[in-house]
Amino acid sequence: SCLPYIFQRKYPIMTISVETAREHIARIRRSRGFNDEGGSNMNADDLHAALEMLSEQLYQKPTRFIMELIQNADDNSYQDNVEPELSITLFNRTILIACNEIGFDERNVEAISRISYSTKTKEKSEEGYVGEKGLGFKSVFKVADVVWISSGAYSFKFDKRSILGMVTPIWESFPYPTREGYTEFCLQFSDSTNVEGIKNELLDLQPSLLLFLRRLRAITISVPSCSPIRLACTLTGSGRRLSKNGEVQDYIVYEQQVTNMPYEEMRVGITKTRVLLAFPMKDKKPILNEQEVFAFLPIRSYGFKFIIQGDFLLTANREDINQSQWNNRIIEGLADAFVEMVTSPNIDRLKYWWPVFLPRNIANQSLKSLEKIILCKLSTKKCLLSIKGNYEEPIDLRIVPSNLMLNEKETMFSDTKPLSKEYSRTVIENLEEIGVQTETKEKFMKRLQSQTSNNPLFLKNMPEVWHERLADIIKTENIK
């Protein structure tokens, strides 16, 4: 076989017989108006033209099919003793995809043979939806003319060049040796497909796409003239550890439930969902690169320095989030999650670092509101530590330089709460937006004048050490 060998495991053969599976494929064909003795009808011709237009125009990126097949693998069912894994092998003008799932049943075949249908749409689940099997699968026809599928008792193909070929399966043997216990896809690329572009896209796949998938934990990629690539995701306490051929990246993950979800036709019966935030870290310090927004799989980057995961409703091409009440509620939940995260004892490693992840200049109208809500909520929350180790509201704290302090822990004015010295300069640069002010020489003198004007006994009541320090500040800082 041309496929890399993933697991030395065998699974029970599915109870459906090959004869039953074959008759099921024939039944689908008859429902499309085909009797396998030739001929079609005008309605079929019109629908075929519409499907061709859909496959060409729905997805801007030809390589979107890779994400759709990864998505389908995550939607699959697996044996309890199996670590779900996917392998992708590219050679010549062909790509083979293998997944160690249980295998197709009649519902799966029906779903993949339709345009917008899923075996999950009527299931109530807090986990959310990765996608719709029927519509997403059609992305393969952006690059392929023929797609073969082997799963359990089923072996069939879709041929885009045939009338209704994208939704009408044809019973046929898989063109390569198959293995029991695997669902396998074979895509024969169209003459116009840029195979080198697909190769580069596969090589560029990042393990972050595994972060929020519910089942899939590893992907193996094989392309010509390159060593195999293995992407993997493992759980690590409050986070995830991602790896690409041994190169490791850690993420701190914070998860929160969002309730009172509005009614949505695409999410019938779902009243709650979960949102997750993932913060990239290395050697206990944040990595401040632009990160992607996820709807289980990456959508695209909008300018955030942390990864966002939500069960967003997407535009038809799945390359952006749409405008909807459902998505607005998720955005509100994400803001609440970020605000709660900053003082969570479970995310202690971010205690002095989270301000560097504050969102700025977000390039999406809906998500721009997330930036505003987060900044607004944090400005009135006790979310920053004072020098005494207490959480205080940003407006009540001052960044006081050591040259204007009474000593290491006390300020010259008792009503001033200095920010903890544990925050680095990089972090401090981000605090003005939520209300923290910096003490300057000018502000220092104004406060001194205000104190003496409001309380004539202020200076008299100060101890000698205070007066000595004031004299030193005035002399050293050349204050007049």
C-alpha beads as a LAMMPS data file, in Angstrom:
LAMMPS data file: protein, C-alpha beads

480 atoms
479 bonds

1 atom types
1 bond types

-500.0 500.0 xlo xhi
-500.0 500.0 ylo yhi
-500.0 500.0 zlo zhi

Masses

1 110.0

Atoms # bond

1 1 1 0.000 0.000 0.000
2 1 1 1.093 3.595 -0.621
3 1 1 -0.378 4.702 2.713
4 1 1 1.871 4.950 5.783
5 1 1 1.118 2.227 8.317
6 1 1 -0.495 3.936 11.316
7 1 1 -1.615 1.296 13.788
8 1 1 -1.152 -2.424 14.276
9 1 1 -4.839 -2.757 15.219
10 1 1 -7.748 -4.647 13.754
11 1 1 -11.384 -3.743 14.295
12 1 1 -14.571 -5.778 14.020
13 1 1 -15.933 -5.996 10.500
14 1 1 -19.122 -3.934 10.209
15 1 1 -22.319 -5.940 10.342
16 1 1 -23.660 -4.552 7.053
17 1 1 -22.891 -6.843 4.118
18 1 1 -21.271 -5.782 0.854
19 1 1 -24.467 -6.752 -0.959
20 1 1 -26.554 -4.512 1.303
21 1 1 -24.080 -1.647 0.861
22 1 1 -24.098 -2.080 -2.896
23 1 1 -27.902 -2.051 -3.008
24 1 1 -27.871 1.110 -0.866
25 1 1 -25.660 2.870 -3.445
26 1 1 -28.003 1.705 -6.220
27 1 1 -30.971 3.060 -4.260
28 1 1 -29.337 6.489 -3.965
29 1 1 -28.683 6.470 -7.705
30 1 1 -32.300 5.628 -8.467
31 1 1 -33.417 8.484 -6.212
32 1 1 -31.362 10.821 -8.426
33 1 1 -33.170 9.551 -11.526
34 1 1 -30.521 7.059 -12.685
35 1 1 -31.242 3.419 -13.460
36 1 1 -27.633 2.601 -14.466
37 1 1 -28.873 1.838 -17.980
38 1 1 -28.046 5.293 -19.290
39 1 1 -30.013 8.479 -19.607
40 1 1 -30.858 11.320 -17.295
41 1 1 -33.405 14.123 -17.297
42 1 1 -33.569 17.892 -17.712
43 1 1 -33.861 18.512 -13.964
44 1 1 -30.724 16.472 -13.382
45 1 1 -28.864 18.483 -16.021
46 1 1 -29.883 21.777 -14.391
47 1 1 -28.929 20.596 -10.912
48 1 1 -25.601 19.330 -12.223
49 1 1 -24.800 22.788 -13.617
50 1 1 -25.689 24.362 -10.261
51 1 1 -23.460 21.906 -8.414
52 1 1 -20.531 22.667 -10.699
53 1 1 -20.987 26.366 -10.010
54 1 1 -21.154 25.634 -6.264
55 1 1 -17.946 23.609 -6.233
56 1 1 -16.057 26.291 -8.158
57 1 1 -17.318 29.402 -6.386
58 1 1 -18.062 28.351 -2.814
59 1 1 -14.455 28.056 -1.637
60 1 1 -11.894 30.701 -2.541
61 1 1 -8.919 28.544 -1.532
62 1 1 -8.474 25.282 -3.454
63 1 1 -6.740 23.770 -0.423
64 1 1 -9.846 24.208 1.761
65 1 1 -10.625 20.532 1.118
66 1 1 -7.765 19.584 3.459
67 1 1 -9.512 21.260 6.395
68 1 1 -12.849 19.734 5.418
69 1 1 -11.415 16.197 5.419
70 1 1 -9.726 16.824 8.784
71 1 1 -13.079 18.072 10.042
72 1 1 -14.845 14.923 8.808
73 1 1 -12.231 12.770 10.559
74 1 1 -12.955 14.552 13.832
75 1 1 -16.691 13.980 13.380
76 1 1 -16.175 10.248 12.967
77 1 1 -16.820 7.522 15.543
78 1 1 -13.904 5.518 16.971
79 1 1 -13.368 2.426 19.058
80 1 1 -12.748 3.198 22.750
81 1 1 -9.241 1.699 22.675
82 1 1 -8.131 3.690 19.623
83 1 1 -6.281 6.991 19.466
84 1 1 -7.975 8.749 16.536
85 1 1 -5.461 9.568 13.820
86 1 1 -5.463 10.685 10.215
87 1 1 -2.841 10.128 7.531
88 1 1 -2.449 12.141 4.321
89 1 1 -0.238 10.891 1.483
90 1 1 0.486 12.887 -1.672
91 1 1 2.066 11.319 -4.743
92 1 1 1.961 12.075 -8.462
93 1 1 -1.416 13.767 -9.009
94 1 1 -3.178 11.778 -6.299
95 1 1 -3.803 12.217 -2.595
96 1 1 -4.781 9.412 -0.215
97 1 1 -6.424 10.072 3.157
98 1 1 -6.841 7.323 5.744
99 1 1 -8.590 7.447 9.118
100 1 1 -8.829 4.691 11.739
101 1 1 -12.525 5.262 12.441
102 1 1 -15.215 2.615 12.873
103 1 1 -16.502 3.126 9.327
104 1 1 -19.434 4.437 7.298
105 1 1 -22.987 3.397 7.945
106 1 1 -26.000 4.218 5.751
107 1 1 -26.480 7.642 7.364
108 1 1 -22.885 8.662 6.577
109 1 1 -23.270 7.638 2.954
110 1 1 -26.557 9.540 2.700
111 1 1 -24.914 12.638 4.219
112 1 1 -21.887 12.633 1.936
113 1 1 -24.181 12.139 -1.090
114 1 1 -26.120 15.296 -0.389
115 1 1 -25.362 19.018 -0.430
116 1 1 -26.279 20.347 3.009
117 1 1 -27.009 17.469 5.295
118 1 1 -25.351 16.128 8.393
119 1 1 -25.740 13.061 10.567
120 1 1 -25.345 15.429 13.530
121 1 1 -27.912 18.130 12.867
122 1 1 -30.610 16.716 15.120
123 1 1 -28.287 15.754 17.956
124 1 1 -28.317 17.966 21.022
125 1 1 -24.780 18.510 22.240
126 1 1 -22.841 21.055 24.232
127 1 1 -19.767 20.189 22.213
128 1 1 -21.028 22.094 19.189
129 1 1 -20.631 21.330 15.514
130 1 1 -17.451 21.080 13.535
131 1 1 -19.313 21.230 10.228
132 1 1 -21.777 19.780 7.805
133 1 1 -20.602 16.578 6.129
134 1 1 -22.418 17.038 2.833
135 1 1 -21.556 20.648 2.014
136 1 1 -18.003 20.536 3.347
137 1 1 -17.132 17.398 1.420
138 1 1 -17.985 19.136 -1.859
139 1 1 -14.803 21.209 -1.436
140 1 1 -12.833 18.225 -2.784
141 1 1 -14.264 18.940 -6.227
142 1 1 -12.425 22.249 -6.299
143 1 1 -9.284 20.174 -6.963
144 1 1 -10.441 16.690 -7.969
145 1 1 -12.497 15.179 -10.778
146 1 1 -12.887 11.759 -9.156
147 1 1 -13.006 10.768 -5.486
148 1 1 -13.030 7.124 -4.338
149 1 1 -14.161 6.102 -0.870
150 1 1 -13.618 2.813 0.941
151 1 1 -15.192 2.376 4.363
152 1 1 -16.467 -0.789 6.004
153 1 1 -18.609 -2.649 3.471
154 1 1 -18.771 0.364 1.152
155 1 1 -16.602 1.009 -1.896
156 1 1 -17.748 3.736 -4.270
157 1 1 -16.719 6.876 -6.093
158 1 1 -18.021 10.296 -7.089
159 1 1 -17.163 11.469 -10.592
160 1 1 -17.561 15.211 -11.082
161 1 1 -17.564 14.761 -14.864
162 1 1 -20.785 12.707 -14.757
163 1 1 -24.268 14.226 -14.494
164 1 1 -24.901 14.856 -10.769
165 1 1 -21.596 13.093 -10.202
166 1 1 -20.841 15.082 -7.049
167 1 1 -23.923 13.733 -5.254
168 1 1 -24.505 10.419 -7.022
169 1 1 -22.197 7.613 -5.866
170 1 1 -21.028 4.900 -8.268
171 1 1 -20.157 1.489 -6.875
172 1 1 -16.515 0.777 -7.715
173 1 1 -13.474 -0.865 -6.158
174 1 1 -10.927 1.373 -4.449
175 1 1 -7.940 1.959 -6.792
176 1 1 -5.330 1.047 -4.140
177 1 1 -5.011 -1.727 -1.548
178 1 1 -7.205 -1.046 1.483
179 1 1 -6.902 -2.003 5.126
180 1 1 -9.576 -3.353 7.376
181 1 1 -10.630 -0.831 10.007
182 1 1 -9.854 2.289 7.984
183 1 1 -11.943 4.758 6.050
184 1 1 -9.913 5.820 3.016
185 1 1 -10.336 8.538 0.403
186 1 1 -8.501 8.786 -2.906
187 1 1 -8.599 12.063 -4.836
188 1 1 -7.559 12.157 -8.480
189 1 1 -6.626 15.778 -9.159
190 1 1 -8.029 17.727 -12.084
191 1 1 -5.639 18.771 -14.845
192 1 1 -5.866 22.407 -13.692
193 1 1 -5.011 21.667 -10.048
194 1 1 -1.752 23.116 -8.734
195 1 1 -0.330 20.050 -7.000
196 1 1 2.802 21.902 -5.893
197 1 1 0.561 24.395 -4.083
198 1 1 -1.204 21.563 -2.291
199 1 1 2.160 20.062 -1.326
200 1 1 3.289 23.386 0.163
201 1 1 -0.008 23.747 2.028
202 1 1 0.399 20.279 3.543
203 1 1 3.972 21.033 4.598
204 1 1 2.768 24.260 6.199
205 1 1 0.019 22.638 8.305
206 1 1 0.466 23.527 11.971
207 1 1 -0.425 21.381 14.991
208 1 1 -2.607 24.237 16.292
209 1 1 -5.399 22.900 14.050
210 1 1 -5.640 19.980 16.516
211 1 1 -6.127 22.239 19.548
212 1 1 -9.907 22.186 19.756
213 1 1 -10.886 19.084 17.827
214 1 1 -12.940 16.746 19.965
215 1 1 -11.437 13.412 18.902
216 1 1 -8.570 13.695 16.424
217 1 1 -5.207 13.877 18.201
218 1 1 -2.616 13.243 15.479
219 1 1 -2.058 13.697 11.747
220 1 1 0.685 12.096 9.667
221 1 1 1.641 13.796 6.383
222 1 1 3.732 12.272 3.592
223 1 1 4.698 14.198 0.455
224 1 1 7.316 13.526 -2.242
225 1 1 10.972 14.352 -1.504
226 1 1 10.272 15.171 2.172
227 1 1 10.446 13.265 5.437
228 1 1 7.066 12.358 6.952
229 1 1 5.546 14.993 9.234
230 1 1 3.663 14.153 12.419
231 1 1 1.399 16.686 14.087
232 1 1 0.188 15.818 17.587
233 1 1 -1.733 17.321 20.504
234 1 1 -1.615 16.130 24.127
235 1 1 -3.333 17.437 27.276
236 1 1 -1.087 18.956 29.962
237 1 1 -2.957 20.039 33.087
238 1 1 -4.368 23.493 32.329
239 1 1 -3.169 23.454 28.745
240 1 1 -2.235 21.633 25.568
241 1 1 1.147 20.591 24.218
242 1 1 1.438 20.664 20.454
243 1 1 4.248 19.124 18.468
244 1 1 5.417 19.004 14.872
245 1 1 8.103 16.379 14.360
246 1 1 9.222 16.830 17.950
247 1 1 9.207 20.646 18.000
248 1 1 7.000 21.510 20.970
249 1 1 4.697 24.477 21.654
250 1 1 2.721 24.872 24.895
251 1 1 -0.603 26.665 25.260
252 1 1 -2.381 27.680 28.455
253 1 1 -6.069 27.010 27.846
254 1 1 -8.995 28.577 29.681
255 1 1 -12.487 27.172 29.105
256 1 1 -15.880 28.555 30.079
257 1 1 -19.522 27.679 29.465
258 1 1 -21.820 30.141 27.690
259 1 1 -25.513 29.822 28.551
260 1 1 -28.718 31.367 27.177
261 1 1 -27.767 30.786 23.565
262 1 1 -30.420 32.231 21.211
263 1 1 -32.466 30.028 18.920
264 1 1 -30.618 29.178 15.729
265 1 1 -31.851 26.939 12.914
266 1 1 -28.354 25.510 12.433
267 1 1 -28.143 24.671 16.165
268 1 1 -31.627 23.440 16.981
269 1 1 -31.971 22.488 20.651
270 1 1 -28.611 23.942 21.684
271 1 1 -28.978 26.371 24.604
272 1 1 -25.408 26.360 25.859
273 1 1 -21.958 26.017 24.399
274 1 1 -18.317 26.306 25.444
275 1 1 -15.662 28.823 24.505
276 1 1 -11.913 28.415 24.930
277 1 1 -8.957 30.776 24.961
278 1 1 -5.430 29.473 24.308
279 1 1 -2.330 31.517 25.146
280 1 1 0.995 30.505 23.555
281 1 1 3.881 30.255 26.039
282 1 1 7.543 29.297 25.893
283 1 1 9.931 29.145 28.862
284 1 1 7.160 30.602 31.058
285 1 1 6.870 33.693 28.864
286 1 1 4.215 34.586 26.277
287 1 1 4.786 34.345 22.555
288 1 1 3.227 37.392 20.927
289 1 1 2.591 36.272 17.373
290 1 1 -0.754 36.722 15.641
291 1 1 -3.013 33.740 16.266
292 1 1 -6.037 32.345 14.456
293 1 1 -9.695 32.248 15.422
294 1 1 -11.166 28.742 15.428
295 1 1 -14.543 27.165 14.921
296 1 1 -12.977 23.830 15.948
297 1 1 -10.734 24.228 12.880
298 1 1 -8.900 27.465 12.030
299 1 1 -10.946 30.111 10.209
300 1 1 -8.314 32.817 9.805
301 1 1 -6.360 35.473 11.708
302 1 1 -8.049 38.690 12.840
303 1 1 -5.241 40.275 14.883
304 1 1 -5.534 38.503 18.254
305 1 1 -2.356 37.411 20.054
306 1 1 -4.197 34.460 21.613
307 1 1 -6.257 31.701 20.005
308 1 1 -10.035 31.891 20.226
309 1 1 -12.304 28.874 19.907
310 1 1 -16.069 29.159 19.609
311 1 1 -18.854 27.281 17.854
312 1 1 -19.259 30.173 15.412
313 1 1 -21.669 30.164 12.517
314 1 1 -19.588 30.688 9.390
315 1 1 -20.154 32.188 5.983
316 1 1 -20.905 29.750 3.153
317 1 1 -17.232 29.441 2.204
318 1 1 -16.296 28.894 5.891
319 1 1 -13.562 31.504 5.687
320 1 1 -15.199 34.104 7.960
321 1 1 -17.729 34.324 10.799
322 1 1 -21.139 35.677 9.904
323 1 1 -23.315 38.365 11.478
324 1 1 -25.829 36.638 13.747
325 1 1 -27.319 36.723 17.246
326 1 1 -25.754 33.324 17.868
327 1 1 -22.246 34.649 17.163
328 1 1 -22.912 37.821 19.172
329 1 1 -23.715 35.692 22.230
330 1 1 -20.519 33.681 21.730
331 1 1 -18.542 36.944 21.573
332 1 1 -20.117 38.070 24.853
333 1 1 -19.134 34.725 26.361
334 1 1 -15.564 35.085 25.097
335 1 1 -15.294 38.509 26.740
336 1 1 -16.570 37.078 30.032
337 1 1 -14.096 34.206 29.757
338 1 1 -11.120 36.536 29.223
339 1 1 -12.147 38.742 32.155
340 1 1 -12.654 35.772 34.483
341 1 1 -9.416 34.162 33.333
342 1 1 -7.176 37.014 34.514
343 1 1 -7.835 36.291 38.204
344 1 1 -8.366 32.533 37.936
345 1 1 -6.138 30.540 40.322
346 1 1 -6.014 27.796 37.682
347 1 1 -4.136 30.093 35.288
348 1 1 -1.468 31.247 37.735
349 1 1 1.254 31.282 35.051
350 1 1 -0.545 34.165 33.333
351 1 1 -1.032 36.223 36.502
352 1 1 1.602 38.816 35.591
353 1 1 1.488 38.339 31.819
354 1 1 -2.128 38.495 30.631
355 1 1 -2.144 42.248 29.761
356 1 1 0.184 41.626 26.797
357 1 1 -2.669 39.643 25.218
358 1 1 -5.157 42.531 25.344
359 1 1 -6.755 42.734 21.865
360 1 1 -6.044 45.721 19.628
361 1 1 -6.968 46.757 16.090
362 1 1 -9.104 43.692 15.394
363 1 1 -9.927 43.311 11.696
364 1 1 -13.545 42.165 11.838
365 1 1 -16.684 44.095 12.699
366 1 1 -18.182 41.417 14.958
367 1 1 -14.936 40.581 16.709
368 1 1 -14.082 44.267 17.083
369 1 1 -16.859 44.381 19.670
370 1 1 -14.999 41.676 21.621
371 1 1 -12.021 44.027 21.926
372 1 1 -14.248 46.830 23.253
373 1 1 -16.170 44.617 25.703
374 1 1 -12.978 43.137 27.190
375 1 1 -11.374 46.553 27.756
376 1 1 -14.587 47.952 29.238
377 1 1 -15.126 45.047 31.651
378 1 1 -11.497 44.986 32.812
379 1 1 -11.503 48.717 33.580
380 1 1 -13.955 48.117 36.451
381 1 1 -12.712 44.727 37.653
382 1 1 -10.234 44.065 40.428
383 1 1 -7.840 42.389 38.033
384 1 1 -4.364 43.806 38.731
385 1 1 -2.130 43.143 41.718
386 1 1 -0.867 45.969 43.878
387 1 1 2.563 46.012 45.447
388 1 1 0.943 44.562 48.584
389 1 1 -0.405 41.585 46.600
390 1 1 -4.081 42.613 46.562
391 1 1 -6.261 42.685 43.439
392 1 1 -7.377 46.231 42.653
393 1 1 -9.293 48.028 39.926
394 1 1 -6.981 49.535 37.292
395 1 1 -8.176 53.084 37.979
396 1 1 -7.094 52.758 41.623
397 1 1 -3.523 51.737 40.784
398 1 1 -0.501 53.830 39.860
399 1 1 2.684 52.865 38.107
400 1 1 5.084 54.576 40.484
401 1 1 8.783 54.717 39.522
402 1 1 11.130 53.715 42.332
403 1 1 12.650 57.223 42.316
404 1 1 9.261 58.607 43.500
405 1 1 8.619 55.922 46.161
406 1 1 9.096 56.329 49.911
407 1 1 10.668 52.875 50.061
408 1 1 10.358 49.591 48.176
409 1 1 6.725 49.019 49.194
410 1 1 5.345 52.390 50.275
411 1 1 4.501 55.505 48.319
412 1 1 4.859 59.089 49.474
413 1 1 1.072 59.441 49.641
414 1 1 -1.047 56.993 51.602
415 1 1 -3.954 57.142 49.139
416 1 1 -1.747 55.844 46.289
417 1 1 -1.805 52.136 45.502
418 1 1 1.303 51.253 43.492
419 1 1 1.191 48.483 40.898
420 1 1 3.113 45.331 41.750
421 1 1 6.736 45.348 40.644
422 1 1 6.259 41.839 39.254
423 1 1 4.762 43.240 36.049
424 1 1 7.427 43.664 33.388
425 1 1 7.924 46.801 31.315
426 1 1 6.385 45.014 28.317
427 1 1 3.245 44.352 30.361
428 1 1 3.067 47.870 31.822
429 1 1 2.971 49.356 28.321
430 1 1 -0.452 47.733 27.861
431 1 1 -2.144 48.961 31.042
432 1 1 -3.042 52.524 30.159
433 1 1 -5.949 51.315 27.991
434 1 1 -7.756 49.881 31.013
435 1 1 -7.183 52.895 33.269
436 1 1 -3.827 52.506 35.032
437 1 1 -1.981 55.830 35.328
438 1 1 1.736 56.454 35.547
439 1 1 3.114 58.724 38.263
440 1 1 5.371 61.454 36.840
441 1 1 7.328 64.283 38.491
442 1 1 4.656 66.740 37.420
443 1 1 1.821 64.617 38.828
444 1 1 3.841 64.043 41.993
445 1 1 4.154 67.805 42.645
446 1 1 0.474 68.424 41.896
447 1 1 -0.484 65.746 44.419
448 1 1 1.868 67.281 46.998
449 1 1 0.363 70.738 46.439
450 1 1 -3.158 69.294 46.661
451 1 1 -2.392 67.483 49.913
452 1 1 -0.921 70.574 51.573
453 1 1 -3.750 72.817 50.345
454 1 1 -6.473 70.480 51.589
455 1 1 -4.738 69.742 54.880
456 1 1 -2.533 72.472 56.368
457 1 1 -1.175 69.951 58.904
458 1 1 -0.203 67.407 56.231
459 1 1 3.528 68.215 56.229
460 1 1 3.651 68.603 60.024
461 1 1 2.124 65.172 60.525
462 1 1 4.642 63.412 58.300
463 1 1 7.542 61.608 60.034
464 1 1 11.137 62.719 59.685
465 1 1 12.009 59.864 57.307
466 1 1 9.263 61.096 54.967
467 1 1 10.690 64.658 54.935
468 1 1 14.185 63.314 54.274
469 1 1 12.882 61.287 51.346
470 1 1 10.918 64.282 49.961
471 1 1 14.035 66.440 50.094
472 1 1 15.993 63.730 48.327
473 1 1 13.342 63.428 45.576
474 1 1 13.229 67.203 45.018
475 1 1 17.022 67.393 44.821
476 1 1 17.578 64.244 42.740
477 1 1 14.727 64.886 40.295
478 1 1 15.504 68.622 40.091
479 1 1 11.921 69.482 41.003
480 1 1 11.213 73.207 41.425

Bonds

1 1 1 2
2 1 2 3
3 1 3 4
4 1 4 5
5 1 5 6
6 1 6 7
7 1 7 8
8 1 8 9
9 1 9 10
10 1 10 11
11 1 11 12
12 1 12 13
13 1 13 14
14 1 14 15
15 1 15 16
16 1 16 17
17 1 17 18
18 1 18 19
19 1 19 20
20 1 20 21
21 1 21 22
22 1 22 23
23 1 23 24
24 1 24 25
25 1 25 26
26 1 26 27
27 1 27 28
28 1 28 29
29 1 29 30
30 1 30 31
31 1 31 32
32 1 32 33
33 1 33 34
34 1 34 35
35 1 35 36
36 1 36 37
37 1 37 38
38 1 38 39
39 1 39 40
40 1 40 41
41 1 41 42
42 1 42 43
43 1 43 44
44 1 44 45
45 1 45 46
46 1 46 47
47 1 47 48
48 1 48 49
49 1 49 50
50 1 50 51
51 1 51 52
52 1 52 53
53 1 53 54
54 1 54 55
55 1 55 56
56 1 56 57
57 1 57 58
58 1 58 59
59 1 59 60
60 1 60 61
61 1 61 62
62 1 62 63
63 1 63 64
64 1 64 65
65 1 65 66
66 1 66 67
67 1 67 68
68 1 68 69
69 1 69 70
70 1 70 71
71 1 71 72
72 1 72 73
73 1 73 74
74 1 74 75
75 1 75 76
76 1 76 77
77 1 77 78
78 1 78 79
79 1 79 80
80 1 80 81
81 1 81 82
82 1 82 83
83 1 83 84
84 1 84 85
85 1 85 86
86 1 86 87
87 1 87 88
88 1 88 89
89 1 89 90
90 1 90 91
91 1 91 92
92 1 92 93
93 1 93 94
94 1 94 95
95 1 95 96
96 1 96 97
97 1 97 98
98 1 98 99
99 1 99 100
100 1 100 101
101 1 101 102
102 1 102 103
103 1 103 104
104 1 104 105
105 1 105 106
106 1 106 107
107 1 107 108
108 1 108 109
109 1 109 110
110 1 110 111
111 1 111 112
112 1 112 113
113 1 113 114
114 1 114 115
115 1 115 116
116 1 116 117
117 1 117 118
118 1 118 119
119 1 119 120
120 1 120 121
121 1 121 122
122 1 122 123
123 1 123 124
124 1 124 125
125 1 125 126
126 1 126 127
127 1 127 128
128 1 128 129
129 1 129 130
130 1 130 131
131 1 131 132
132 1 132 133
133 1 133 134
134 1 134 135
135 1 135 136
136 1 136 137
137 1 137 138
138 1 138 139
139 1 139 140
140 1 140 141
141 1 141 142
142 1 142 143
143 1 143 144
144 1 144 145
145 1 145 146
146 1 146 147
147 1 147 148
148 1 148 149
149 1 149 150
150 1 150 151
151 1 151 152
152 1 152 153
153 1 153 154
154 1 154 155
155 1 155 156
156 1 156 157
157 1 157 158
158 1 158 159
159 1 159 160
160 1 160 161
161 1 161 162
162 1 162 163
163 1 163 164
164 1 164 165
165 1 165 166
166 1 166 167
167 1 167 168
168 1 168 169
169 1 169 170
170 1 170 171
171 1 171 172
172 1 172 173
173 1 173 174
174 1 174 175
175 1 175 176
176 1 176 177
177 1 177 178
178 1 178 179
179 1 179 180
180 1 180 181
181 1 181 182
182 1 182 183
183 1 183 184
184 1 184 185
185 1 185 186
186 1 186 187
187 1 187 188
188 1 188 189
189 1 189 190
190 1 190 191
191 1 191 192
192 1 192 193
193 1 193 194
194 1 194 195
195 1 195 196
196 1 196 197
197 1 197 198
198 1 198 199
199 1 199 200
200 1 200 201
201 1 201 202
202 1 202 203
203 1 203 204
204 1 204 205
205 1 205 206
206 1 206 207
207 1 207 208
208 1 208 209
209 1 209 210
210 1 210 211
211 1 211 212
212 1 212 213
213 1 213 214
214 1 214 215
215 1 215 216
216 1 216 217
217 1 217 218
218 1 218 219
219 1 219 220
220 1 220 221
221 1 221 222
222 1 222 223
223 1 223 224
224 1 224 225
225 1 225 226
226 1 226 227
227 1 227 228
228 1 228 229
229 1 229 230
230 1 230 231
231 1 231 232
232 1 232 233
233 1 233 234
234 1 234 235
235 1 235 236
236 1 236 237
237 1 237 238
238 1 238 239
239 1 239 240
240 1 240 241
241 1 241 242
242 1 242 243
243 1 243 244
244 1 244 245
245 1 245 246
246 1 246 247
247 1 247 248
248 1 248 249
249 1 249 250
250 1 250 251
251 1 251 252
252 1 252 253
253 1 253 254
254 1 254 255
255 1 255 256
256 1 256 257
257 1 257 258
258 1 258 259
259 1 259 260
260 1 260 261
261 1 261 262
262 1 262 263
263 1 263 264
264 1 264 265
265 1 265 266
266 1 266 267
267 1 267 268
268 1 268 269
269 1 269 270
270 1 270 271
271 1 271 272
272 1 272 273
273 1 273 274
274 1 274 275
275 1 275 276
276 1 276 277
277 1 277 278
278 1 278 279
279 1 279 280
280 1 280 281
281 1 281 282
282 1 282 283
283 1 283 284
284 1 284 285
285 1 285 286
286 1 286 287
287 1 287 288
288 1 288 289
289 1 289 290
290 1 290 291
291 1 291 292
292 1 292 293
293 1 293 294
294 1 294 295
295 1 295 296
296 1 296 297
297 1 297 298
298 1 298 299
299 1 299 300
300 1 300 301
301 1 301 302
302 1 302 303
303 1 303 304
304 1 304 305
305 1 305 306
306 1 306 307
307 1 307 308
308 1 308 309
309 1 309 310
310 1 310 311
311 1 311 312
312 1 312 313
313 1 313 314
314 1 314 315
315 1 315 316
316 1 316 317
317 1 317 318
318 1 318 319
319 1 319 320
320 1 320 321
321 1 321 322
322 1 322 323
323 1 323 324
324 1 324 325
325 1 325 326
326 1 326 327
327 1 327 328
328 1 328 329
329 1 329 330
330 1 330 331
331 1 331 332
332 1 332 333
333 1 333 334
334 1 334 335
335 1 335 336
336 1 336 337
337 1 337 338
338 1 338 339
339 1 339 340
340 1 340 341
341 1 341 342
342 1 342 343
343 1 343 344
344 1 344 345
345 1 345 346
346 1 346 347
347 1 347 348
348 1 348 349
349 1 349 350
350 1 350 351
351 1 351 352
352 1 352 353
353 1 353 354
354 1 354 355
355 1 355 356
356 1 356 357
357 1 357 358
358 1 358 359
359 1 359 360
360 1 360 361
361 1 361 362
362 1 362 363
363 1 363 364
364 1 364 365
365 1 365 366
366 1 366 367
367 1 367 368
368 1 368 369
369 1 369 370
370 1 370 371
371 1 371 372
372 1 372 373
373 1 373 374
374 1 374 375
375 1 375 376
376 1 376 377
377 1 377 378
378 1 378 379
379 1 379 380
380 1 380 381
381 1 381 382
382 1 382 383
383 1 383 384
384 1 384 385
385 1 385 386
386 1 386 387
387 1 387 388
388 1 388 389
389 1 389 390
390 1 390 391
391 1 391 392
392 1 392 393
393 1 393 394
394 1 394 395
395 1 395 396
396 1 396 397
397 1 397 398
398 1 398 399
399 1 399 400
400 1 400 401
401 1 401 402
402 1 402 403
403 1 403 404
404 1 404 405
405 1 405 406
406 1 406 407
407 1 407 408
408 1 408 409
409 1 409 410
410 1 410 411
411 1 411 412
412 1 412 413
413 1 413 414
414 1 414 415
415 1 415 416
416 1 416 417
417 1 417 418
418 1 418 419
419 1 419 420
420 1 420 421
421 1 421 422
422 1 422 423
423 1 423 424
424 1 424 425
425 1 425 426
426 1 426 427
427 1 427 428
428 1 428 429
429 1 429 430
430 1 430 431
431 1 431 432
432 1 432 433
433 1 433 434
434 1 434 435
435 1 435 436
436 1 436 437
437 1 437 438
438 1 438 439
439 1 439 440
440 1 440 441
441 1 441 442
442 1 442 443
443 1 443 444
444 1 444 445
445 1 445 446
446 1 446 447
447 1 447 448
448 1 448 449
449 1 449 450
450 1 450 451
451 1 451 452
452 1 452 453
453 1 453 454
454 1 454 455
455 1 455 456
456 1 456 457
457 1 457 458
458 1 458 459
459 1 459 460
460 1 460 461
461 1 461 462
462 1 462 463
463 1 463 464
464 1 464 465
465 1 465 466
466 1 466 467
467 1 467 468
468 1 468 469
469 1 469 470
470 1 470 471
471 1 471 472
472 1 472 473
473 1 473 474
474 1 474 475
475 1 475 476
476 1 476 477
477 1 477 478
478 1 478 479
479 1 479 480
